[in-house]
Amino acid sequence: MGHLLAITIPSWSSFFQYIFSGLSAGCIYALVALGFVIIANVTGVYNFAQGDYVMVGGMIVAAAARAHWSYWLAVPLAVLAVAGVALFQERFTVAPIRRAGPLALVVASLGFGVALQGIALLLWGKDAISAPPFNPGIFKMLGAYLSNQVIWIWCTAFLLLIAIVVLFRFTALGRAMRACAINPTAARLLGIRIGRLSAVAFVLGGALSGLVGAVTVPLTGVSFNSGLTIGLVAFIAAALAQFTSPIGAVVAGLALGVIEALAAGMVSSEYRQAIVFGVLIVYLFVKDLIGEDGVIRRLVRRFQTGGLRRGTMTRTGSLVPPVATDATSALAAVAAAGPSLARRLRPGRKAALPLVGLLLVALSPLVLQGTPAALDTMIFVMFLGTGATGLGLIMGLAGQFSLGQGAMYLLSGYTAAILVAKHGWSPIPALIVAVLVAAVAAYIIGWLTMRLRGFNLAIATLAIQLILLVWAVQDVGLTGGPLGTTGVPPLKVLGVSLAEPVRFFYVGLVFLVICLVIARNVTDSRIGRSLRAIGSDEDGAQSLGVSAARNKMIVFVLGAGMAGVGGVLWAYYLQFAAPSTWNVGLTINLIAYVIIGGLGSIYGPVLGALVLGWVGYFVSGSSSPSLGGGGSSKYMIIINGVLVVLFVIFFRDGVTAGLKPAQLRAGRDRVRALLGRT
């Protein structure tokens, strides 16, 4: 690292300054966490657009202040507008897929949040904006100097907490809302209309977050992407409260705000967010060990039932009996794991279409050579297709919802750029080492996170990527800081220059084809059949000796290696590595490619990258803004988010399956149902 981190003991006045500043930030996290709790209590949905609600509310108030509107008009307008946005999200992205499963709901909320960011970027620009305080001035408390706006934030948090507690504990509406989440079937039998209460919950959550944004924008400012960090930290607070306790969410939010402020003042302001995300990861690990369904509790239950003597411990903390105890489960696992060998060896007509597609892609430079922007689009499709193919294996085959694929691009891209630019390595050895670094990092991350269940893996991997982004920005000595690592020479292999776009395109195509071949072989291998068996019936598969953790780890590392290849090629083509290139926007884009192309398809992620790449080309006229991370076109951000939502709703199996007659009919029926409901 560029400098060593050390703890500085502050004076009493500075200490209280940190505490009160942390409480102010903690109130923001606490109120947004309350929004998570409200929605999750009713619908069971973890709404990852919650932080973007805060951004929209803050943007509206800041824009109104610029137009010299009264706050008595601007704040209610922000609350009503964000409540309307939340209602729109519930009606058009949650209600149509409420029974599709938690993954679809989370992906749809991510897509909706991305679309909100793009709209905010289009309306208000990329620069952060702020508003004057409600009443200017400062006050002193225990030696700390605080803005008068802090009083508004504290009072708002206190009053809203009381209102939410009263709602859930002492009103018939609140009890009905909680009943929807605890037992939806029983709630329906009692005559409770879950759809209506779901809409009420989203409206309340949206209004709450809109008010948070309105009250806090004079103190913190707001930008189009500021909701991501707020939403993630608030999610941590809500998770600490198990998404059920409003008081617990507020306490956790306040604690995280204080931790962040103390880390900024006593350790390093640059690494304060990394420390908070580290707290999240530690919490997830501890919960997995000692939680209600943690490893230790499962061991104790297994030991009490005598299972410890019969089984063996797996890496996921579960116990695998040596023999099948359920014949039906075992047979189901065998059926899922054992497709016909003749069918797997016979390519048939299914292999013809991908070959024709690859041939057309290989010939595309002959057509696009006179249009550099179009050729750039195809080159970036190659880079993104490799990582998307790996993510398709992780999500589609292994069933792991990872939000850290962009971290593998960052690690490998920086490793190769540093080795080549600063240490004079040849590009091929640097590429090999960089991909190995990504694979080893993925193994370590997988070893730490594979025990996590549900969306804990997604949150943990996203937190790791955010920590790496903080490191890349702050460690100027190694990475070059925000400007990145420059001076990467043009790519040469055996004295032959490959820097020309046409030649580099074929380099990328070769690596993409290699990744596709590997993905196809893994899918049809024993690992692929084992993972399909696990997805079909995990207990039955484990009864036959199939190790879920080992197979998932192999695919996780393999997918990370593919992303590593994409990161290295990206750095070689641009001749630099910068944190803005591989930020969280890249991860969201990769998920979009997998969803749009087809979650269960080998070639779907590449097709998704190709579709969105060319949409970006026609929208912006340049591939680099549309396919990059931080420099994404404002229109492409909106389009990416909207396309993810639309495909999740209407064509859940993606482009590769969506053209089948049955899928087209299903999509048409969903459109009619959605239009009929509205």
C-alpha positions as CSV (number, residue, x, y, z in Angstrom):
1,M,0.0,0.0,0.0
2,G,1.1,3.6,-0.6
3,H,1.2,4.3,3.1
4,L,0.8,2.4,6.4
5,L,-2.5,2.8,8.2
6,A,-2.1,3.8,11.8
7,I,-4.6,4.6,14.6
8,T,-4.5,8.2,15.8
9,I,-5.8,8.9,19.3
10,P,-8.0,12.1,19.0
11,S,-8.6,14.8,21.6
12,W,-12.0,14.8,23.4
13,S,-13.4,17.5,21.2
14,S,-12.3,15.7,18.0
15,F,-13.7,12.4,19.4
16,F,-17.1,13.9,20.0
17,Q,-16.9,15.5,16.5
18,Y,-16.4,12.1,15.0
19,I,-19.2,10.6,17.2
20,F,-21.8,13.3,16.3
21,S,-20.8,13.3,12.6
22,G,-21.1,9.5,12.6
23,L,-24.6,9.8,14.2
24,S,-25.6,12.1,11.4
25,A,-24.4,9.7,8.7
26,G,-25.8,6.8,10.8
27,C,-29.3,8.4,10.7
28,I,-29.2,8.3,6.9
29,Y,-28.3,4.6,6.9
30,A,-30.8,3.9,9.6
31,L,-33.7,5.6,7.8
32,V,-32.9,3.8,4.5
33,A,-32.6,0.6,6.5
34,L,-36.1,1.2,7.8
35,G,-37.2,1.3,4.1
36,F,-35.6,-2.1,3.6
37,V,-37.4,-3.4,6.7
38,I,-40.8,-2.1,5.6
39,I,-40.6,-3.7,2.2
40,A,-39.0,-6.9,3.3
41,N,-41.5,-7.3,6.2
42,V,-44.4,-7.3,3.7
43,T,-43.1,-8.7,0.5
44,G,-39.9,-10.6,1.4
45,V,-38.2,-8.6,-1.3
46,Y,-34.7,-7.1,-0.8
47,N,-35.1,-3.9,-2.8
48,F,-31.7,-2.9,-4.1
49,A,-33.1,0.3,-5.6
50,Q,-33.7,1.6,-2.1
51,G,-30.5,3.7,-2.0
52,D,-31.4,5.2,-5.4
53,Y,-34.7,6.4,-4.0
54,V,-32.6,8.6,-1.6
55,M,-30.6,9.9,-4.6
56,V,-33.8,10.8,-6.4
57,G,-35.3,12.6,-3.4
58,G,-32.0,14.5,-2.9
59,M,-31.8,15.5,-6.6
60,I,-35.3,16.9,-6.6
61,V,-34.7,19.1,-3.6
62,A,-31.3,20.3,-4.8
63,A,-32.8,21.1,-8.2
64,A,-35.7,22.9,-6.5
65,A,-33.3,24.9,-4.4
66,R,-31.4,26.0,-7.5
67,A,-34.8,27.2,-8.9
68,H,-35.3,29.1,-5.6
69,W,-38.4,27.1,-4.6
70,S,-39.4,27.0,-1.0
71,Y,-38.4,23.9,1.0
72,W,-42.0,23.7,2.2
73,L,-42.9,22.9,-1.4
74,A,-39.7,21.1,-2.5
75,V,-39.6,18.5,0.4
76,P,-43.2,17.3,0.0
77,L,-42.7,17.2,-3.8
78,A,-39.6,14.9,-3.3
79,V,-41.5,12.6,-0.9
80,L,-44.5,12.3,-3.3
81,A,-42.3,11.9,-6.4
82,V,-40.2,9.1,-4.9
83,A,-43.3,7.4,-3.5
84,G,-44.7,7.4,-7.0
85,V,-41.4,6.0,-8.4
86,A,-41.6,3.2,-5.7
87,L,-45.2,2.4,-6.7
88,F,-44.3,2.2,-10.3
89,Q,-41.5,-0.2,-9.5
90,E,-43.8,-2.4,-7.4
91,R,-46.6,-2.5,-10.0
92,F,-44.4,-3.1,-13.1
93,T,-41.3,-4.9,-11.8
94,V,-42.3,-6.8,-8.6
95,A,-46.0,-7.7,-9.0
96,P,-45.5,-9.4,-12.4
97,I,-42.7,-11.7,-11.1
98,R,-43.6,-12.1,-7.4
99,R,-43.6,-15.9,-7.7
100,A,-40.6,-16.1,-10.0
101,G,-38.2,-16.5,-7.1
102,P,-35.8,-14.2,-5.1
103,L,-33.1,-14.1,-7.8
104,A,-35.5,-12.6,-10.4
105,L,-36.7,-10.0,-7.9
106,V,-33.2,-9.0,-6.9
107,V,-32.0,-8.7,-10.5
108,A,-35.1,-6.7,-11.4
109,S,-34.5,-4.3,-8.5
110,L,-30.9,-3.9,-9.6
111,G,-32.0,-3.1,-13.1
112,F,-34.6,-0.6,-11.9
113,G,-31.9,1.1,-9.7
114,V,-29.6,1.3,-12.7
115,A,-32.3,2.9,-14.8
116,L,-32.9,5.5,-12.1
117,Q,-29.2,6.3,-12.1
118,G,-29.3,6.8,-15.8
119,I,-32.3,9.0,-15.7
120,A,-30.7,11.1,-12.9
121,L,-27.5,11.4,-15.0
122,L,-29.6,12.5,-18.0
123,L,-31.6,15.1,-16.0
124,W,-29.0,16.5,-13.6
125,G,-25.6,15.6,-14.9
126,K,-22.7,13.7,-13.4
127,D,-21.4,16.3,-11.0
128,A,-22.5,16.2,-7.4
129,I,-25.0,18.9,-6.4
130,S,-26.2,20.2,-3.0
131,A,-28.7,22.6,-1.5
132,P,-28.5,25.3,1.2
133,P,-29.3,24.2,4.8
134,F,-32.9,24.6,6.0
135,N,-31.6,27.1,8.6
136,P,-28.0,28.1,8.2
137,G,-25.6,28.2,11.1
138,I,-23.7,25.9,13.4
139,F,-24.0,24.9,17.0
140,K,-21.5,23.5,19.5
141,M,-22.0,20.3,21.6
142,L,-19.3,18.8,23.9
143,G,-16.6,20.6,21.9
144,A,-17.9,19.5,18.5
145,Y,-19.2,22.0,15.9
146,L,-22.2,20.8,13.9
147,S,-24.4,22.2,11.2
148,N,-28.0,23.1,12.2
149,Q,-29.1,20.7,9.4
150,V,-28.0,17.9,11.7
151,I,-30.9,18.7,14.1
152,W,-33.3,18.2,11.2
153,I,-31.8,14.8,10.4
154,W,-31.8,13.7,14.0
155,C,-35.4,14.7,14.6
156,T,-36.5,13.2,11.3
157,A,-34.9,9.8,12.2
158,F,-36.4,9.9,15.7
159,L,-40.0,10.7,14.6
160,L,-39.9,8.2,11.7
161,L,-38.7,5.4,14.0
162,I,-41.6,6.1,16.3
163,A,-44.0,6.1,13.5
164,I,-42.8,2.8,12.0
165,V,-42.8,1.1,15.4
166,V,-46.4,2.2,16.0
167,L,-47.4,1.1,12.5
168,F,-46.1,-2.4,12.9
169,R,-47.0,-3.0,16.5
170,F,-50.2,-1.2,17.2
171,T,-52.2,-0.9,14.0
172,A,-54.2,-3.4,12.0
173,L,-52.5,-2.4,8.8
174,G,-49.0,-3.0,10.3
175,R,-50.0,-6.4,11.6
176,A,-51.5,-7.4,8.3
177,M,-48.3,-6.2,6.5
178,R,-46.2,-8.4,8.8
179,A,-48.5,-11.4,8.3
180,C,-47.9,-11.2,4.5
181,A,-44.2,-11.8,5.0
182,I,-44.5,-14.4,7.8
183,N,-47.0,-16.6,6.0
184,P,-48.4,-15.4,2.7
185,T,-50.7,-18.4,2.3
186,A,-52.3,-17.9,5.7
187,A,-52.6,-14.2,5.0
188,R,-54.5,-14.9,1.8
189,L,-56.8,-17.3,3.6
190,L,-57.6,-14.6,6.1
191,G,-58.7,-12.3,3.3
192,I,-55.6,-10.1,3.3
193,R,-54.8,-8.8,-0.2
194,I,-51.1,-9.2,-0.5
195,G,-50.8,-7.3,-3.8
196,R,-52.4,-4.2,-2.3
197,L,-50.3,-4.3,0.9
198,S,-47.1,-4.9,-1.3
199,A,-47.9,-1.6,-3.1
200,V,-48.5,0.1,0.3
201,A,-45.1,-1.1,1.5
202,F,-43.3,0.1,-1.5
203,V,-45.0,3.5,-1.3
204,L,-44.1,3.8,2.4
205,G,-40.5,2.7,1.7
206,G,-40.2,5.1,-1.2
207,A,-41.7,8.1,0.7
208,L,-39.3,7.3,3.6
209,S,-36.2,7.3,1.4
210,G,-37.4,10.4,-0.5
211,L,-37.7,12.2,2.8
212,V,-34.2,11.0,3.8
213,G,-32.7,12.4,0.5
214,A,-34.6,15.7,0.9
215,V,-33.4,16.3,4.5
216,T,-29.8,15.2,4.0
217,V,-28.9,16.7,0.7
218,P,-27.9,20.1,2.3
219,L,-25.4,18.3,4.4
220,T,-24.0,15.5,2.2
221,G,-24.8,16.6,-1.4
222,V,-25.9,14.0,-4.0
223,S,-24.8,12.6,-7.4
224,F,-26.4,10.2,-9.8
225,N,-24.6,7.2,-8.4
226,S,-24.4,8.1,-4.7
227,G,-27.3,5.8,-3.8
228,L,-25.2,2.7,-4.3
229,T,-23.0,3.1,-1.3
230,I,-25.9,4.4,0.9
231,G,-28.1,1.5,-0.2
232,L,-25.4,-1.1,0.5
233,V,-24.5,0.2,4.0
234,A,-28.3,0.5,4.8
235,F,-28.7,-3.1,3.6
236,I,-26.0,-4.1,6.1
237,A,-28.0,-2.4,8.9
238,A,-31.2,-4.0,7.8
239,A,-29.5,-7.4,7.6
240,L,-28.1,-7.0,11.1
241,A,-31.7,-6.5,12.2
242,Q,-32.8,-9.6,10.3
243,F,-35.1,-7.4,8.2
244,T,-37.7,-7.6,10.9
245,S,-36.9,-5.1,13.7
246,P,-37.2,-1.4,13.0
247,I,-35.4,-0.6,16.2
248,G,-32.6,-3.0,15.4
249,A,-32.2,-1.5,11.9
250,V,-31.9,2.0,13.4
251,V,-29.4,0.9,16.0
252,A,-27.3,-0.9,13.4
253,G,-27.4,2.1,11.0
254,L,-26.3,4.4,13.8
255,A,-23.5,2.1,14.8
256,L,-22.2,1.7,11.2
257,G,-22.3,5.5,10.8
258,V,-20.2,5.9,14.0
259,I,-17.8,3.2,12.9
260,E,-17.3,5.0,9.5
261,A,-16.7,8.3,11.2
262,L,-14.3,6.9,13.7
263,A,-12.4,5.1,10.9
264,A,-12.2,8.3,8.9
265,G,-10.9,10.3,11.8
266,M,-8.7,7.8,13.7
267,V,-7.5,5.6,10.8
268,S,-7.9,7.1,7.3
269,S,-10.7,9.0,5.6
270,E,-9.8,7.4,2.3
271,Y,-10.4,3.8,3.7
272,R,-13.5,4.5,5.8
273,Q,-15.8,2.8,3.4
274,A,-13.5,-0.2,3.0
275,I,-13.6,-0.6,6.8
276,V,-17.4,-0.5,6.8
277,F,-17.5,-3.1,4.1
278,G,-15.0,-5.2,6.1
279,V,-17.5,-5.0,9.0
280,L,-20.1,-6.4,6.7
281,I,-18.0,-9.3,5.6
282,V,-17.0,-10.2,9.2
283,Y,-20.7,-10.1,10.2
284,L,-21.6,-12.5,7.4
285,F,-18.9,-14.9,8.4
286,V,-19.8,-14.8,12.1
287,K,-23.5,-15.2,11.3
288,D,-22.7,-18.2,9.1
289,L,-20.8,-19.7,12.0
290,I,-23.0,-19.0,15.0
291,G,-26.3,-17.9,13.5
292,E,-29.6,-19.7,13.9
293,D,-28.8,-21.8,10.8
294,G,-25.1,-21.5,11.0
295,V,-22.4,-24.2,10.8
296,I,-22.1,-24.7,14.6
297,R,-25.9,-25.0,15.1
298,R,-26.1,-27.5,12.2
299,L,-23.2,-29.5,13.6
300,V,-24.9,-29.6,17.0
301,R,-28.2,-30.7,15.6
302,R,-26.5,-33.4,13.5
303,F,-24.5,-34.6,16.5
304,Q,-27.7,-34.8,18.6
305,T,-29.4,-36.9,16.1
306,G,-26.4,-39.2,15.7
307,G,-25.6,-38.0,12.2
308,L,-22.0,-37.0,13.0
309,R,-21.0,-40.6,13.2
310,R,-22.6,-41.4,9.9
311,G,-21.6,-38.5,7.8
312,T,-18.7,-36.5,6.7
313,M,-18.2,-32.7,6.8
314,T,-18.3,-30.7,3.6
315,R,-16.9,-27.3,3.0
316,T,-20.4,-25.8,3.2
317,G,-20.9,-26.9,6.7
318,S,-23.5,-29.6,5.8
319,L,-23.1,-33.3,6.4
320,V,-23.1,-35.9,3.7
321,P,-24.3,-39.3,4.6
322,P,-22.3,-42.1,3.0
323,V,-25.3,-43.9,1.6
324,A,-28.6,-42.8,0.1
325,T,-31.3,-42.7,2.7
326,D,-34.0,-41.5,0.3
327,A,-34.4,-43.6,-2.8
328,T,-36.5,-41.0,-4.6
329,S,-33.9,-38.3,-4.0
330,A,-31.1,-40.5,-5.1
331,L,-32.9,-41.4,-8.3
332,A,-33.7,-37.8,-9.0
333,A,-30.0,-36.9,-8.7
334,V,-29.0,-39.8,-11.0
335,A,-31.5,-38.7,-13.5
336,A,-30.3,-35.1,-13.4
337,A,-26.6,-36.1,-13.5
338,G,-26.7,-38.8,-16.1
339,P,-27.8,-37.5,-19.6
340,S,-27.3,-39.8,-22.5
341,L,-23.7,-40.1,-23.6
342,A,-24.7,-40.4,-27.2
343,R,-26.7,-37.2,-26.9
344,R,-23.7,-35.4,-25.4
345,L,-21.3,-36.6,-28.1
346,R,-23.7,-35.9,-31.0
347,P,-23.4,-32.2,-31.8
348,G,-26.6,-32.1,-33.9
349,R,-28.2,-28.9,-35.1
350,K,-27.7,-27.1,-31.9
351,A,-24.0,-26.7,-32.6
352,A,-24.6,-25.3,-36.1
353,L,-26.0,-22.0,-35.1
354,P,-23.2,-21.0,-32.7
355,L,-20.6,-21.9,-35.3
356,V,-22.4,-19.8,-37.9
357,G,-22.6,-16.9,-35.4
358,L,-18.9,-17.2,-34.6
359,L,-18.1,-17.2,-38.3
360,L,-20.1,-14.1,-38.9
361,V,-18.3,-12.4,-35.9
362,A,-14.9,-13.4,-37.3
363,L,-15.8,-11.8,-40.7
364,S,-17.1,-8.6,-39.1
365,P,-13.8,-6.7,-39.3
366,L,-13.9,-6.9,-43.1
367,V,-17.2,-5.0,-43.0
368,L,-16.4,-2.6,-40.1
369,Q,-12.8,-1.7,-40.9
370,G,-13.8,1.7,-42.2
371,T,-15.8,2.6,-39.1
372,P,-13.4,2.6,-36.1
373,A,-16.2,3.1,-33.5
374,A,-18.0,0.0,-34.8
375,L,-14.8,-2.1,-34.7
376,D,-14.2,-0.9,-31.2
377,T,-17.6,-2.1,-30.3
378,M,-16.8,-5.6,-31.4
379,I,-13.4,-5.5,-29.6
380,F,-15.0,-4.6,-26.3
381,V,-17.6,-7.3,-26.9
382,M,-14.7,-9.8,-27.0
383,F,-13.4,-8.5,-23.7
384,L,-16.8,-8.5,-22.0
385,G,-17.9,-11.8,-23.5
386,T,-15.1,-13.7,-21.8
387,G,-16.0,-12.4,-18.4
388,A,-19.7,-12.8,-19.1
389,T,-19.2,-16.4,-20.1
390,G,-17.5,-17.1,-16.8
391,L,-20.3,-15.3,-14.9
392,G,-22.8,-17.4,-16.9
393,L,-21.1,-20.5,-15.5
394,I,-21.2,-19.2,-12.0
395,M,-24.8,-18.1,-12.0
396,G,-26.3,-20.5,-14.5
397,L,-24.5,-23.7,-13.8
398,A,-23.3,-23.3,-10.2
399,G,-26.3,-21.3,-9.1
400,Q,-24.2,-18.7,-7.3
401,F,-25.3,-15.1,-7.4
402,S,-22.0,-13.3,-7.5
403,L,-21.6,-9.5,-7.7
404,G,-17.8,-9.6,-7.7
405,Q,-17.0,-10.5,-11.3
406,G,-15.8,-7.0,-12.0
407,A,-13.2,-7.4,-9.2
408,M,-11.5,-10.1,-11.3
409,Y,-11.2,-7.7,-14.2
410,L,-9.7,-5.1,-11.9
411,L,-7.2,-7.5,-10.3
412,S,-6.0,-9.0,-13.5
413,G,-6.0,-5.7,-15.5
414,Y,-3.9,-3.9,-12.9
415,T,-1.6,-6.9,-12.4
416,A,-0.8,-7.1,-16.1
417,A,-0.5,-3.3,-16.5
418,I,1.9,-3.0,-13.5
419,L,4.1,-5.9,-14.6
420,V,4.4,-4.6,-18.1
421,A,4.6,-0.9,-17.6
422,K,6.6,-0.7,-14.3
423,H,8.6,-3.9,-14.4
424,G,9.2,-4.5,-18.1
425,W,7.6,-7.9,-18.4
426,S,6.6,-9.4,-21.7
427,P,2.9,-9.4,-22.3
428,I,2.3,-13.1,-22.5
429,P,4.0,-14.0,-19.1
430,A,2.2,-11.0,-17.6
431,L,-1.1,-12.3,-18.9
432,I,-0.5,-15.7,-17.4
433,V,0.5,-14.3,-14.0
434,A,-2.4,-11.9,-14.0
435,V,-5.0,-14.6,-14.8
436,L,-3.4,-16.7,-12.1
437,V,-3.7,-13.8,-9.6
438,A,-7.4,-13.6,-10.5
439,A,-7.9,-17.3,-10.1
440,V,-6.0,-17.4,-6.7
441,A,-8.0,-14.4,-5.5
442,A,-11.2,-16.1,-6.5
443,Y,-10.2,-19.3,-4.7
444,I,-9.5,-17.3,-1.5
445,I,-12.8,-15.4,-1.9
446,G,-14.6,-18.6,-2.6
447,W,-13.1,-20.3,0.4
448,L,-14.3,-17.4,2.6
449,T,-17.7,-16.9,1.0
450,M,-18.9,-20.2,-0.4
451,R,-20.4,-21.1,3.0
452,L,-22.6,-18.1,2.8
453,R,-26.2,-18.8,1.8
454,G,-28.8,-16.9,-0.3
455,F,-27.8,-13.4,-1.2
456,N,-25.1,-13.2,1.4
457,L,-22.6,-14.4,-1.2
458,A,-23.7,-11.6,-3.6
459,I,-23.4,-8.9,-0.9
460,A,-20.0,-10.3,0.3
461,T,-18.6,-10.4,-3.2
462,L,-19.9,-6.9,-4.0
463,A,-18.3,-5.6,-0.8
464,I,-15.0,-7.2,-1.8
465,Q,-15.1,-5.4,-5.1
466,L,-15.8,-2.1,-3.4
467,I,-12.9,-2.6,-1.1
468,L,-10.6,-3.3,-4.0
469,L,-11.9,-0.1,-5.8
470,V,-11.0,1.9,-2.7
471,W,-7.5,0.3,-2.7
472,A,-7.0,1.0,-6.4
473,V,-8.0,4.7,-5.9
474,Q,-6.0,5.3,-2.8
475,D,-2.8,3.3,-3.3
476,V,-1.2,5.9,-5.6
477,G,2.3,4.4,-5.3
478,L,1.3,1.0,-6.8
479,T,-1.8,1.6,-8.9
480,G,-1.4,5.3,-9.8
481,G,-4.5,6.3,-7.9
482,P,-7.6,7.7,-9.7
483,L,-5.6,8.3,-12.9
484,G,-4.5,4.6,-13.0
485,T,-1.5,2.8,-14.3
486,T,-0.3,4.3,-17.6
487,G,2.6,3.6,-19.9
488,V,1.5,0.1,-21.0
489,P,3.3,-0.4,-24.3
490,P,1.5,-1.6,-27.5
491,L,0.9,-5.4,-27.5
492,K,3.6,-7.3,-29.3
493,V,4.0,-11.1,-29.5
494,L,7.2,-12.6,-31.0
495,G,8.1,-9.2,-32.4
496,V,4.7,-8.9,-34.2
497,S,2.7,-5.8,-33.3
498,L,-0.9,-6.7,-32.5
499,A,-1.9,-3.1,-31.5
500,E,-3.9,-2.4,-34.6
501,P,-7.6,-2.8,-33.9
502,V,-8.2,-5.5,-36.5
503,R,-5.4,-7.7,-35.2
504,F,-6.4,-7.1,-31.6
505,F,-10.0,-8.1,-32.5
506,Y,-8.8,-11.5,-33.6
507,V,-6.7,-11.8,-30.4
508,G,-9.8,-11.2,-28.4
509,L,-11.8,-13.6,-30.5
510,V,-9.3,-16.4,-30.0
511,F,-9.5,-16.1,-26.3
512,L,-13.3,-15.8,-26.4
513,V,-13.6,-19.0,-28.4
514,I,-11.2,-20.7,-25.9
515,C,-13.5,-19.6,-23.1
516,L,-16.6,-20.8,-24.9
517,V,-15.0,-24.2,-25.6
518,I,-14.0,-24.6,-22.0
519,A,-17.5,-23.5,-20.8
520,R,-19.1,-26.1,-23.1
521,N,-16.8,-28.9,-22.0
522,V,-17.4,-28.1,-18.3
523,T,-21.1,-28.0,-18.8
524,D,-21.1,-31.4,-20.4
525,S,-18.5,-32.8,-18.0
526,R,-18.9,-34.7,-14.7
527,I,-18.7,-31.3,-12.9
528,G,-21.5,-29.9,-15.0
529,R,-23.7,-33.0,-14.5
530,S,-23.0,-32.9,-10.8
531,L,-24.0,-29.3,-10.5
532,R,-27.2,-29.9,-12.4
533,A,-27.9,-32.8,-10.1
534,I,-27.3,-30.5,-7.1
535,G,-29.6,-27.9,-8.5
536,S,-32.3,-30.5,-9.1
537,D,-32.0,-32.2,-5.7
538,E,-29.0,-31.3,-3.5
539,D,-29.8,-33.8,-0.8
540,G,-30.2,-36.6,-3.4
541,A,-26.9,-35.6,-5.1
542,Q,-25.0,-35.5,-1.9
543,S,-26.3,-38.9,-0.9
544,L,-24.5,-40.2,-4.0
545,G,-21.2,-38.6,-2.8
546,V,-21.4,-35.4,-5.0
547,S,-19.6,-32.5,-3.3
548,A,-21.5,-29.3,-3.9
549,A,-18.8,-27.0,-2.4
550,R,-15.9,-28.5,-4.4
551,N,-17.7,-28.3,-7.8
552,K,-19.0,-24.8,-7.1
553,M,-15.5,-23.7,-6.2
554,I,-14.1,-25.1,-9.4
555,V,-16.6,-23.2,-11.5
556,F,-16.2,-20.0,-9.4
557,V,-12.4,-20.1,-10.0
558,L,-12.8,-20.9,-13.6
559,G,-15.3,-18.1,-14.2
560,A,-12.9,-15.7,-12.4
561,G,-10.1,-16.8,-14.7
562,M,-12.2,-15.9,-17.7
563,A,-12.9,-12.5,-16.3
564,G,-9.1,-12.2,-15.7
565,V,-8.4,-12.8,-19.4
566,G,-10.9,-10.0,-20.3
567,G,-9.3,-7.6,-17.8
568,V,-5.8,-8.2,-19.2
569,L,-6.9,-7.8,-22.8
570,W,-8.7,-4.6,-21.8
571,A,-5.6,-3.1,-20.2
572,Y,-3.5,-4.1,-23.2
573,Y,-5.9,-2.5,-25.7
574,L,-6.4,0.8,-23.8
575,Q,-2.7,0.7,-22.7
576,F,-3.6,1.7,-19.2
577,A,-5.6,0.5,-16.1
578,A,-7.9,2.8,-14.1
579,P,-10.4,2.1,-11.4
580,S,-13.2,3.9,-13.3
581,T,-12.9,1.3,-16.0
582,W,-13.8,-1.7,-13.8
583,N,-16.2,-0.3,-11.3
584,V,-19.5,-1.6,-10.1
585,G,-21.2,-0.5,-13.3
586,L,-19.2,-3.2,-15.1
587,T,-20.5,-5.9,-12.7
588,I,-24.1,-4.7,-13.4
589,N,-23.4,-4.8,-17.1
590,L,-22.1,-8.4,-16.9
591,I,-25.2,-9.4,-15.1
592,A,-27.3,-7.7,-17.8
593,Y,-25.5,-9.7,-20.5
594,V,-26.1,-13.0,-18.7
595,I,-29.8,-12.3,-18.0
596,I,-30.5,-10.9,-21.5
597,G,-28.6,-13.6,-23.3
598,G,-29.9,-16.5,-21.2
599,L,-28.9,-17.6,-17.7
600,G,-28.8,-21.3,-18.7
601,S,-27.1,-20.9,-22.0
602,I,-23.4,-21.3,-22.8
603,Y,-23.5,-18.7,-25.7
604,G,-26.2,-16.5,-24.2
605,P,-23.9,-14.2,-22.2
606,V,-21.8,-13.4,-25.4
607,L,-25.0,-12.8,-27.3
608,G,-26.2,-10.5,-24.5
609,A,-22.9,-8.5,-24.7
610,L,-23.3,-8.4,-28.5
611,V,-26.9,-7.1,-28.3
612,L,-26.1,-4.4,-25.7
613,G,-22.9,-3.5,-27.4
614,W,-24.6,-2.7,-30.6
615,V,-27.5,-1.0,-28.9
616,G,-24.8,1.2,-27.2
617,Y,-23.1,1.8,-30.6
618,F,-26.3,3.0,-32.2
619,V,-27.3,5.1,-29.2
620,S,-24.0,6.8,-28.5
621,G,-21.9,6.2,-31.7
622,S,-19.0,4.9,-29.7
623,S,-18.2,1.6,-28.0
624,S,-16.0,2.8,-25.3
625,P,-18.5,4.8,-23.3
626,S,-21.3,2.3,-23.7
627,L,-19.2,-0.8,-22.7
628,G,-17.0,0.7,-20.1
629,G,-17.6,0.9,-16.4
630,G,-17.5,4.4,-15.0
631,G,-17.7,6.2,-18.4
632,S,-21.0,4.7,-19.5
633,S,-23.3,6.8,-21.7
634,K,-26.2,8.2,-19.8
635,Y,-28.6,6.6,-22.3
636,M,-26.9,3.2,-22.1
637,I,-27.2,3.2,-18.3
638,I,-31.0,3.7,-18.7
639,I,-31.2,1.1,-21.6
640,N,-29.2,-1.5,-19.6
641,G,-31.4,-1.2,-16.6
642,V,-34.7,-1.2,-18.6
643,L,-33.6,-4.2,-20.7
644,V,-32.7,-6.2,-17.6
645,V,-36.1,-5.5,-16.1
646,L,-38.0,-6.3,-19.3
647,F,-36.1,-9.6,-19.9
648,V,-36.6,-10.7,-16.2
649,I,-40.4,-10.0,-16.6
650,F,-41.2,-11.2,-20.1
651,F,-38.3,-13.6,-21.2
652,R,-36.8,-15.0,-18.1
653,D,-34.7,-17.5,-20.0
654,G,-33.1,-14.8,-22.2
655,V,-32.7,-14.3,-26.0
656,T,-31.4,-17.8,-26.6
657,A,-34.6,-19.3,-25.4
658,G,-37.0,-16.4,-25.9
659,L,-37.3,-17.0,-29.6
660,K,-38.9,-20.5,-29.1
661,P,-42.6,-20.6,-29.7
662,A,-43.4,-21.6,-26.2
663,Q,-41.3,-18.8,-24.7
664,L,-42.8,-16.3,-27.1
665,R,-46.3,-17.3,-26.1
666,A,-45.3,-17.1,-22.4
667,G,-43.9,-13.6,-22.9
668,R,-47.0,-12.5,-24.8
669,D,-49.2,-13.8,-22.0
670,R,-47.2,-11.9,-19.4
671,V,-47.5,-8.7,-21.5
672,R,-51.3,-9.1,-21.7
673,A,-51.5,-9.8,-18.0
674,L,-49.5,-6.7,-17.2
675,L,-51.5,-4.5,-19.5
676,G,-54.7,-6.0,-18.2
677,R,-53.8,-5.3,-14.6
678,T,-53.0,-1.7,-15.3
